[in-house]
Amino acid sequence: MKSVRNLIVVLGDQLTPGLSSLATGDSKLDRVLMAEVTEEASYVRHHKKKIAFLFSAMRHFAEELRKLGWQVDYIALDHKDNQGSFTEQVKHACKTYKPKRIVVSQSGEWRVAEMFKAWPKQTGVPVDVLTDDRFICSIDEFAAWADGRKQLRMEYFYRDMRRKTGLLMDGEHPEGGKWNYDAENRQAASADLFMPKPKAYRHDAIVKDVLALVEKRFDNHFGDLLPFWYAVKRKDAEAAFTFFVEHALPQFGDFQDAMLTGEPFLYHSVIAQYMNCGLLDPLKICQQVEAAYRKGTVPLNAAEGYIRQVIGWREYIRGIYWLKMPDYASSNYFDHQRALPDFYWTANTDMACVRSAVTQTKEQAYAHHIQRLMVTGNFAMLAGINPQYLHEWYLSVYADAYEWVEMPNTIGMSQFADGGLLASKPYAASGAYINRMSNYCGSCRYDVKLRTGDNACPFNALYWDFLSRHRDKLASNPRIGQMIRTYDKFADAEQARIKASAAKFLATL
């Protein structure tokens, strides 16, 4: 076998032709290695749809690279030379091709970055780890932004990203005179609204082969494999986003926080899985959103709200992850230790909101941000679930979940387990919030208007009990301290009933 100059290792979330490791390579002198490995598919029990999506997208990307002239070794899961792990696969390739260097773009996850560090010694080949320039803000740039700040609030970071990209700017000022239109984006939806479904795609031969493989090898993993409708090619992912911009984005801003039974997608784009694996370019999709606003087909609150999620929140979350790892993973500010209830896997619960969120997660490998934050996340925090258990669940069940984006959202935003580094207050709420933003409560066996008793919405007693249990850590918080003072005005007997109702429900978990 002829030796090669560089072995370029491309990971499953790096499906971008302009990836830094490829951009610096030479298709005639270098060889690309891609592999489906059991270690990555099962280090948590990933949703069947997530595995099928990534393997299908990876196989199509390998074909895309070959058409661009690259020599690609693609090692499928059932290939005779599959070594079972990235490290063993790289060692095997180094023995085969004897490259002068291994080249790879930065990993999205800490554990994989640590794996890269060990490769020179394990393979005897130098390793070049290149900056992943698909992000607007580099890891070093974020660290410089954070240096010396007492509070790392996303809003100020987001404004800097707007200035850097020029998105929705009017000279030196934000378009419309305000940076943030979130106050206009909290309408509750009603079932008579027209909600377009995300663009779906039929299976080709590659996808059919992957579906058969996943059904055989990962039959004991969570989730429904079929129907499988995801885009797995770049042009299809781009078409799916264009469909969203034309048909759903105009209403996205108004209803992005709404929840409806039987409507898993509403006006959401459902493209995070495409963006996070490299099929879509974050800056380009934001420019497409801005163009729709400039054209007059999308209102400002929708365009700004969407762009904020991408260049604001997504970039900020990645910065927090790399700034604070590896200690961030074990954060547990409230010292919550309860196990994750079985209904997070089975949806077997009388709480209609939780049942709906888990059921659609099982069916679609998807739930939108309010379902994750204010239903499954809110419940876990109120019930005292260990945040690491919840983190592993989110990482397992969603097609868009990678540790860099999922962990800070869970540890920091959802569970307040970092003590307020990321969020200014715990996102704790009683059943009243869920009732206001959804129609779940109308079909629930629990009464959202009752605070205590067997028929009361469990969120209600759990909410007040949570505030009582953690008053020493929350009383001084300006955004939630008032609710603790409200609790203090309850009669002793009512406080006792709250404590008893919460304890009785938690005992059923």
C-alpha positions as CSV (number, residue, x, y, z in Angstrom):
1,M,0.0,0.0,0.0
2,K,1.4,3.4,-1.0
3,S,2.1,5.7,1.9
4,V,0.2,9.0,2.1
5,R,1.3,12.4,3.3
6,N,-1.4,13.1,5.8
7,L,-4.2,11.0,7.3
8,I,-7.2,13.4,7.7
9,V,-9.6,12.1,10.3
10,V,-13.2,13.4,9.9
11,L,-15.7,12.9,12.7
12,G,-19.4,12.4,12.4
13,D,-20.2,16.0,13.4
14,Q,-17.7,17.4,10.9
15,L,-19.6,16.8,7.6
16,T,-18.5,20.1,6.0
17,P,-16.4,20.2,2.8
18,G,-14.7,23.4,3.9
19,L,-13.7,21.9,7.3
20,S,-10.3,23.2,8.3
21,S,-8.6,19.8,8.2
22,L,-9.8,19.4,4.6
23,A,-9.2,23.0,3.6
24,T,-5.5,22.6,4.4
25,G,-5.2,19.2,2.8
26,D,-4.4,18.0,-0.7
27,S,-6.8,15.5,-2.2
28,K,-3.9,13.9,-4.3
29,L,-1.5,13.5,-1.4
30,D,-3.7,12.9,1.6
31,R,-6.2,10.3,2.7
32,V,-9.5,10.9,4.6
33,L,-10.6,8.4,7.3
34,M,-14.2,8.2,8.4
35,A,-15.6,5.5,10.6
36,E,-18.8,4.3,12.3
37,V,-17.6,2.9,15.6
38,T,-19.5,1.1,18.3
39,E,-17.7,3.2,21.0
40,E,-19.3,6.4,19.7
41,A,-22.7,5.0,19.0
42,S,-23.1,3.5,22.5
43,Y,-21.1,5.5,25.0
44,V,-24.6,6.7,25.9
45,R,-27.6,4.8,24.5
46,H,-28.3,7.1,21.7
47,H,-31.8,7.3,20.1
48,K,-32.1,4.9,17.2
49,K,-33.1,7.8,14.9
50,K,-30.0,9.8,16.0
51,I,-27.7,6.9,15.1
52,A,-29.5,6.3,11.8
53,F,-29.3,10.0,10.9
54,L,-25.6,10.3,11.6
55,F,-24.5,7.1,9.9
56,S,-26.7,8.0,6.8
57,A,-25.3,11.6,6.7
58,M,-21.7,10.3,7.1
59,R,-22.1,7.8,4.3
60,H,-23.5,10.5,2.0
61,F,-20.7,12.9,3.0
62,A,-18.1,10.3,2.1
63,E,-19.6,10.1,-1.4
64,E,-19.6,13.9,-1.6
65,L,-15.9,14.0,-0.8
66,R,-15.1,11.3,-3.3
67,K,-16.9,13.4,-6.0
68,L,-14.6,16.3,-5.0
69,G,-11.6,14.1,-5.7
70,W,-10.7,12.9,-2.2
71,Q,-9.5,9.4,-1.4
72,V,-11.8,8.3,1.4
73,D,-11.5,5.2,3.6
74,Y,-15.0,4.8,5.0
75,I,-15.3,2.1,7.6
76,A,-18.9,1.1,8.1
77,L,-20.0,-0.5,11.4
78,D,-20.1,-4.0,9.9
79,H,-16.9,-3.6,7.8
80,K,-14.4,-6.4,8.4
81,D,-11.7,-3.9,9.3
82,N,-13.8,-2.0,11.8
83,Q,-11.8,-1.7,15.0
84,G,-14.6,-0.6,17.3
85,S,-13.1,2.8,18.4
86,F,-11.7,5.9,16.9
87,T,-8.3,5.3,18.5
88,E,-7.9,1.7,17.3
89,Q,-9.2,2.7,13.8
90,V,-6.6,5.5,13.5
91,K,-3.8,3.2,14.7
92,H,-4.9,0.6,12.1
93,A,-4.9,3.3,9.3
94,C,-1.4,4.5,10.4
95,K,0.0,1.0,10.1
96,T,-1.6,0.7,6.7
97,Y,-0.7,4.1,5.2
98,K,2.3,5.2,7.3
99,P,1.3,8.9,7.1
100,K,3.7,11.7,8.1
101,R,1.1,13.4,10.1
102,I,-2.5,13.0,11.4
103,V,-4.7,16.0,10.8
104,V,-8.0,16.7,12.5
105,S,-10.2,19.6,13.2
106,Q,-11.0,20.4,16.8
107,S,-13.5,18.1,18.5
108,G,-16.8,19.2,19.8
109,E,-16.5,17.2,23.0
110,W,-13.9,17.2,25.8
111,R,-13.4,13.4,25.9
112,V,-12.6,13.3,22.2
113,A,-10.2,16.2,22.5
114,E,-8.4,14.2,25.2
115,M,-8.4,11.2,22.9
116,F,-6.6,13.3,20.3
117,K,-3.9,14.2,22.8
118,A,-3.1,10.5,23.3
119,W,-2.8,9.7,19.6
120,P,0.9,10.8,19.0
121,K,2.1,8.3,21.6
122,Q,-0.3,5.6,20.6
123,T,0.4,5.8,16.9
124,G,4.0,7.3,16.7
125,V,2.6,9.9,14.3
126,P,2.4,13.7,15.0
127,V,-1.1,15.1,15.3
128,D,-2.2,18.5,14.1
129,V,-5.4,19.7,15.7
130,L,-6.8,22.6,13.7
131,T,-9.3,25.3,14.8
132,D,-12.9,24.5,13.9
133,D,-13.7,27.7,12.0
134,R,-17.3,26.8,11.3
135,F,-18.2,28.7,14.5
136,I,-18.4,32.5,14.5
137,C,-16.6,32.8,17.9
138,S,-13.5,30.7,18.4
139,I,-12.7,29.1,21.8
140,D,-9.9,31.5,22.4
141,E,-12.0,34.5,21.4
142,F,-14.7,33.5,23.9
143,A,-12.2,33.0,26.6
144,A,-10.8,36.5,25.9
145,W,-14.4,37.9,26.0
146,A,-15.1,36.2,29.4
147,D,-11.8,37.2,31.0
148,G,-12.3,39.6,33.9
149,R,-16.1,39.7,33.6
150,K,-18.1,39.2,36.9
151,Q,-21.1,37.8,35.0
152,L,-21.0,35.9,31.7
153,R,-24.5,36.9,30.4
154,M,-25.4,35.8,27.0
155,E,-27.2,39.1,26.1
156,Y,-23.9,41.1,26.0
157,F,-22.1,38.3,24.1
158,Y,-24.9,38.2,21.6
159,R,-24.6,42.0,21.0
160,D,-20.9,41.5,20.2
161,M,-21.8,38.7,17.8
162,R,-24.3,41.0,16.0
163,R,-21.7,43.7,15.7
164,K,-19.1,41.1,14.4
165,T,-21.4,39.6,11.8
166,G,-23.3,42.7,10.9
167,L,-26.6,40.7,11.1
168,L,-29.7,42.9,11.6
169,M,-27.6,46.0,12.1
170,D,-28.4,49.5,11.1
171,G,-25.0,51.0,11.0
172,E,-23.7,51.0,14.6
173,H,-27.3,50.3,16.0
174,P,-29.5,47.3,16.1
175,E,-32.2,47.1,13.5
176,G,-35.4,48.5,14.8
177,G,-33.7,50.2,17.7
178,K,-33.7,47.2,20.1
179,W,-31.3,44.2,20.4
180,N,-33.8,41.8,21.7
181,Y,-37.5,41.2,20.8
182,D,-38.1,38.2,23.1
183,A,-41.0,40.0,24.9
184,E,-42.9,39.7,21.7
185,N,-42.2,36.0,21.3
186,R,-44.3,34.4,24.1
187,Q,-47.8,33.9,22.6
188,A,-49.6,30.7,23.4
189,A,-50.7,28.7,20.4
190,S,-54.2,27.3,19.7
191,A,-55.0,24.2,17.9
192,D,-56.7,26.0,15.0
193,L,-53.4,27.5,13.8
194,F,-52.0,26.3,10.5
195,M,-48.7,24.7,11.3
196,P,-46.6,23.4,8.4
197,K,-44.7,20.2,9.0
198,P,-40.9,20.1,8.5
199,K,-39.9,19.0,5.0
200,A,-39.5,15.2,5.0
201,Y,-37.4,13.0,2.7
202,R,-37.7,9.5,1.3
203,H,-35.1,6.8,1.8
204,D,-32.5,6.0,-0.8
205,A,-30.5,2.8,-0.8
206,I,-27.9,4.1,1.6
207,V,-30.5,5.1,4.2
208,K,-32.3,1.8,3.8
209,D,-29.0,-0.1,4.5
210,V,-28.4,2.1,7.6
211,L,-31.9,1.6,8.9
212,A,-31.5,-2.2,8.6
213,L,-28.1,-2.0,10.4
214,V,-29.5,0.1,13.3
215,E,-32.5,-2.1,13.7
216,K,-30.2,-5.1,14.0
217,R,-27.4,-3.7,16.1
218,F,-29.2,-1.1,18.3
219,D,-32.6,-2.7,18.8
220,N,-32.3,-2.2,22.6
221,H,-31.7,1.5,22.3
222,F,-34.4,4.1,23.1
223,G,-36.8,5.5,20.5
224,D,-38.7,4.7,17.4
225,L,-36.6,4.2,14.3
226,L,-39.5,4.7,11.9
227,P,-40.8,6.8,10.4
228,F,-37.4,8.2,9.4
229,W,-37.8,11.5,7.5
230,Y,-34.6,13.4,8.1
231,A,-32.5,15.0,5.4
232,V,-29.2,13.2,5.1
233,K,-27.6,15.2,2.2
234,R,-26.5,18.8,2.2
235,K,-28.8,19.9,-0.6
236,D,-31.8,18.4,1.2
237,A,-30.9,20.0,4.5
238,E,-30.6,23.3,2.8
239,A,-33.9,22.8,1.1
240,A,-35.5,21.9,4.5
241,F,-34.3,25.2,5.9
242,T,-35.5,27.2,2.9
243,F,-38.9,25.5,3.4
244,F,-38.9,26.7,7.0
245,V,-38.0,30.2,6.1
246,E,-40.8,30.5,3.6
247,H,-43.6,28.6,5.4
248,A,-43.0,28.8,9.2
249,L,-40.5,31.5,10.1
250,P,-43.0,34.3,9.8
251,Q,-44.9,32.8,12.8
252,F,-41.9,31.4,14.6
253,G,-41.3,34.5,16.7
254,D,-44.8,34.8,18.1
255,F,-45.2,31.1,19.0
256,Q,-41.7,29.8,19.7
257,D,-42.5,29.1,23.4
258,A,-45.9,27.5,22.7
259,M,-46.8,23.8,23.3
260,L,-49.7,21.8,21.9
261,T,-50.7,18.2,22.3
262,G,-50.1,16.3,19.1
263,E,-48.1,19.1,17.5
264,P,-44.4,18.4,18.1
265,F,-43.0,20.9,15.6
266,L,-45.4,24.0,15.5
267,Y,-43.4,26.7,13.8
268,H,-39.9,25.5,14.7
269,S,-37.2,24.8,12.1
270,V,-36.1,21.4,13.3
271,I,-32.7,21.8,11.7
272,A,-30.4,21.8,14.7
273,Q,-29.3,18.2,13.9
274,Y,-28.3,19.4,10.4
275,M,-26.4,22.4,11.8
276,N,-24.7,20.5,14.6
277,C,-23.3,17.8,12.3
278,G,-22.1,20.2,9.7
279,L,-24.7,19.9,6.9
280,L,-25.8,23.5,7.4
281,D,-23.6,26.6,7.9
282,P,-24.8,28.6,10.9
283,L,-23.8,32.0,9.5
284,K,-25.3,31.3,6.1
285,I,-28.7,30.3,7.5
286,C,-28.7,33.5,9.6
287,Q,-27.9,35.5,6.5
288,Q,-30.8,33.7,4.8
289,V,-33.1,34.7,7.7
290,E,-31.9,38.3,7.5
291,A,-32.6,38.4,3.8
292,A,-36.1,37.2,4.3
293,Y,-36.6,40.1,6.8
294,R,-35.1,42.6,4.4
295,K,-37.4,41.3,1.7
296,G,-40.4,41.9,3.9
297,T,-41.6,38.3,4.2
298,V,-40.5,37.8,7.8
299,P,-41.2,40.2,10.7
300,L,-38.4,41.5,12.8
301,N,-39.3,39.7,16.0
302,A,-39.1,36.4,14.2
303,A,-35.9,37.1,12.4
304,E,-34.2,38.5,15.5
305,G,-35.4,35.6,17.7
306,Y,-34.1,33.0,15.3
307,I,-30.7,34.7,14.8
308,R,-30.3,35.1,18.5
309,Q,-30.7,31.4,19.0
310,V,-27.9,30.7,16.5
311,I,-25.2,33.4,16.8
312,G,-26.1,34.3,20.4
313,W,-27.2,31.2,22.4
314,R,-25.5,28.4,20.4
315,E,-22.1,30.2,20.2
316,Y,-22.3,31.3,23.8
317,I,-23.1,27.8,25.1
318,R,-20.1,26.4,23.2
319,G,-17.9,29.0,24.7
320,I,-19.1,28.2,28.3
321,Y,-18.5,24.5,27.7
322,W,-14.9,24.9,26.7
323,L,-14.2,27.6,29.2
324,K,-15.4,25.5,32.2
325,M,-14.7,21.9,31.3
326,P,-13.9,19.3,32.6
327,D,-15.1,20.4,36.1
328,Y,-18.4,21.8,34.7
329,A,-19.7,18.2,34.1
330,S,-19.9,17.5,37.8
331,S,-21.7,20.7,38.8
332,N,-24.5,20.1,41.3
333,Y,-25.3,23.4,43.1
334,F,-28.4,22.1,44.8
335,D,-26.9,18.7,45.6
336,H,-29.7,16.9,44.0
337,Q,-29.3,13.1,44.1
338,R,-32.6,11.5,43.1
339,A,-32.6,8.9,40.3
340,L,-34.2,9.7,36.9
341,P,-37.8,8.4,37.0
342,D,-38.6,5.5,34.6
343,F,-41.2,7.6,32.8
344,Y,-38.5,9.6,31.1
345,W,-38.0,6.5,29.1
346,T,-41.5,5.0,29.0
347,A,-43.8,8.1,29.0
348,N,-45.9,6.2,31.5
349,T,-47.1,9.0,33.7
350,D,-50.4,10.7,34.4
351,M,-48.7,14.2,34.0
352,A,-50.0,15.1,30.4
353,C,-47.2,17.6,29.8
354,V,-44.4,15.1,30.6
355,R,-46.1,12.3,28.8
356,S,-46.5,14.4,25.7
357,A,-42.9,15.6,25.7
358,V,-41.4,12.2,26.3
359,T,-43.7,10.5,23.8
360,Q,-42.7,12.9,21.0
361,T,-39.1,12.5,22.1
362,K,-39.4,8.8,21.7
363,E,-41.1,9.1,18.3
364,Q,-39.1,12.0,16.8
365,A,-35.8,12.3,18.7
366,Y,-37.0,15.9,19.0
367,A,-38.6,18.3,21.4
368,H,-38.4,22.1,21.2
369,H,-36.6,24.2,23.7
370,I,-39.5,25.1,26.0
371,Q,-40.5,21.4,26.3
372,R,-37.0,20.6,27.3
373,L,-36.6,23.6,29.6
374,M,-40.0,24.0,31.2
375,V,-41.4,20.5,31.2
376,T,-38.8,17.7,31.4
377,G,-36.1,20.0,32.8
378,N,-38.3,21.9,35.1
379,F,-39.8,18.7,36.6
380,A,-36.3,17.2,37.1
381,M,-35.1,20.3,39.0
382,L,-38.2,20.6,41.2
383,A,-38.1,16.8,42.0
384,G,-34.4,16.9,42.9
385,I,-33.1,14.7,40.1
386,N,-29.3,14.4,39.8
387,P,-28.4,16.8,37.0
388,Q,-25.8,14.3,35.6
389,Y,-28.5,11.7,35.1
390,L,-30.7,14.2,33.3
391,H,-27.7,15.4,31.2
392,E,-27.1,11.8,30.1
393,W,-30.8,11.4,29.2
394,Y,-30.8,14.6,27.0
395,L,-27.5,13.5,25.4
396,S,-29.1,10.1,24.6
397,V,-32.5,11.0,23.3
398,Y,-32.2,14.0,20.9
399,A,-30.9,13.9,17.4
400,D,-29.3,17.3,17.8
401,A,-27.5,16.6,21.1
402,Y,-23.7,16.8,21.3
403,E,-22.1,17.3,24.7
404,W,-20.8,20.8,23.9
405,V,-24.3,22.1,23.3
406,E,-26.4,19.8,25.5
407,M,-24.4,19.9,28.7
408,P,-24.4,23.6,29.4
409,N,-28.0,23.8,28.4
410,T,-28.8,21.1,31.0
411,I,-26.3,21.7,33.8
412,G,-26.6,25.5,33.5
413,M,-29.8,26.6,31.9
414,S,-32.2,23.8,32.8
415,Q,-30.9,22.7,36.2
416,F,-29.1,25.8,37.6
417,A,-26.5,23.2,38.7
418,D,-23.7,25.7,38.0
419,G,-25.1,28.1,40.6
420,G,-25.9,30.9,38.2
421,L,-22.8,31.0,36.0
422,L,-25.0,30.7,32.9
423,A,-28.5,31.7,34.0
424,S,-29.6,34.6,36.2
425,K,-32.2,32.5,38.0
426,P,-33.4,28.9,38.1
427,Y,-36.1,28.2,35.5
428,A,-38.5,26.9,38.0
429,A,-42.2,27.1,37.4
430,S,-45.5,25.7,38.7
431,G,-48.2,24.2,36.6
432,A,-49.6,27.7,35.9
433,Y,-46.8,28.4,33.4
434,I,-47.4,25.1,31.5
435,N,-51.1,25.9,31.5
436,R,-50.5,29.4,30.1
437,M,-48.2,28.2,27.3
438,S,-49.9,24.9,26.3
439,N,-53.1,22.9,26.1
440,Y,-51.7,20.0,28.0
441,C,-53.5,20.7,31.3
442,G,-57.0,20.3,29.7
443,S,-56.4,16.6,29.1
444,C,-54.5,15.9,32.3
445,R,-55.9,13.8,35.2
446,Y,-54.4,16.4,37.6
447,D,-56.0,19.7,38.3
448,V,-53.6,22.6,37.6
449,K,-55.5,24.9,39.8
450,L,-55.0,22.8,42.9
451,R,-51.8,23.2,45.0
452,T,-52.0,20.2,47.2
453,G,-53.8,16.8,47.5
454,D,-53.9,13.7,45.3
455,N,-55.6,15.4,42.4
456,A,-53.4,18.5,42.4
457,C,-50.9,19.1,39.6
458,P,-47.6,17.7,41.0
459,F,-45.7,20.7,39.6
460,N,-47.5,23.0,42.1
461,A,-46.4,21.4,45.4
462,L,-43.0,20.5,44.0
463,Y,-42.4,24.2,43.0
464,W,-43.1,25.6,46.4
465,D,-41.3,22.7,48.1
466,F,-38.3,23.4,45.9
467,L,-38.2,27.1,47.0
468,S,-38.6,26.0,50.6
469,R,-35.8,23.4,50.5
470,H,-33.3,25.8,48.8
471,R,-34.3,29.1,50.4
472,D,-30.7,29.6,51.7
473,K,-29.4,29.6,48.1
474,L,-32.2,31.4,46.5
475,A,-33.6,34.0,48.9
476,S,-31.1,36.7,47.8
477,N,-31.7,36.1,44.0
478,P,-33.6,39.2,42.8
479,R,-35.5,37.2,40.2
480,I,-36.9,34.5,42.5
481,G,-36.5,35.8,46.0
482,Q,-39.9,37.4,45.9
483,M,-41.6,34.0,45.4
484,I,-39.8,32.7,48.6
485,R,-41.3,35.7,50.4
486,T,-44.7,34.8,49.0
487,Y,-44.2,31.3,50.3
488,D,-43.3,32.7,53.7
489,K,-46.8,34.3,53.9
490,F,-48.6,31.0,53.5
491,A,-50.1,29.7,56.8
492,D,-48.2,27.1,58.6
493,A,-50.8,24.5,57.8
494,E,-50.6,25.3,54.1
495,Q,-46.8,25.0,54.2
496,A,-47.2,21.6,55.9
497,R,-49.7,20.4,53.2
498,I,-47.3,21.5,50.5
499,K,-44.4,19.6,52.1
500,A,-46.6,16.5,52.6
501,S,-48.0,16.6,49.0
502,A,-44.5,16.9,47.5
503,A,-43.1,14.1,49.6
504,K,-46.1,11.8,48.8
505,F,-45.6,12.3,45.1
506,L,-41.9,12.0,45.2
507,A,-42.2,8.7,47.0
508,T,-44.0,7.3,43.9
509,L,-40.9,7.9,41.8
